[in-house]
Amino acid sequence: MHVRAARPDDAEALRTAVSRAREATVFDDIGAPLLDVSAAGVREAAAEAEWSFLMEDEEGPVGVAIAHPDAEESVDGPTAVGESADDPGGAGEGDREAELLALWVHPNHAGEGVASELLARVASSVADHGVGTLRASVPADSPGATEFFSAHGFAHRETRRGPAGDESIVVTDVDALR
């Protein structure tokens, strides 16, 4: 198995893999449908996210991870156009955060390290772009998801009311995932 950057033309292969797993959608980290698994839906998600990775074996996709950086902000508010992270008013190196939007592993490959490898790839990529923290939302009533993220070094930051009920916001230093 190997991990590579997802491409828009992966849409049909990913849709087929999810369909064969008898899942109608790829769910985000709070259990809400995130990714329409039609070819167009997958293509659109891969195109919009900053970082999309696919793990595949000889039979096709076995996992996907999608993450996107937060808008750059300084203490005074959003970074002005043309202001870089190197500028004194911008976010410092490693101060930025990214959100893990989706992490899916084919059920037949659960427990094989697919999620860990996808998280490591996301962490390496976001770190290369000055992101120091990776964030995810976890349903407060999902002990399995909470346990998964805790085992991967994520710590609870806060609890908030989300569209699917209470959710825990968990964060980790990206270096812990690499």
Secondary structure, DSSP 8 states (H G I E B T S, - for coil): -EEEE--GGGHHHHHHHHHHTT-SEEEBTTSSEEEE-SHHHHHHHHHHSSEEEEEEETTEEEEEEEEEE---EETTEE--TT--TTSTTS--TTTEEEEEEEEEE-GGGTTTTHHHHHHHHHHHHHHTTTEEEEEEEEETT-HHHHHHHHHTT-EEEEEEEETTEEEEEEEEEGGGT-
